[in-house]
Amino acid sequence: MADGQHQLTIINRQKLVINGVLQVLNYDEEEILLETTMGLLTLKGKDFNISNLSLEAGNLEASGTVNNLSYSEGKGARGKGLLQRLLK
């Protein structure tokens, strides 16, 4: 995938395939917080399990039940400090 591109695929609310991942900021069974090329992405649900992660390629694969997803900040969010982005 070209630099700066971001793609999110959810299959039957059970499988996630995400491209354009820059960093995993938080991860547990109920929430995954990612920094992507398009800003911060928060995934909420249950039984999350990251099965494949390659930050070099910017790819993440996970399973679990997705109940909610939301983006915050737009493209270019990476230039701000993590604390500033989370508290906004």
Sequence and secondary structure as in RCSB ss.txt:
>XXXX:A:sequence
MADGQHQLTIINRQKLVINGVLQVLNYDEEEILLETTMGLLTLKGKDFNISNLSLEAGNLEASGTVNNLSYSEGK
GARGKGLLQRLLK
>XXXX:A:secstr
  TT  EEEEETTTEEEEESEEEEEEE SSEEEEEETTEEEEEEEEEEEEEEEETTTTEEEEEEEEEEEEEES T
TGGGS HHHHHH 
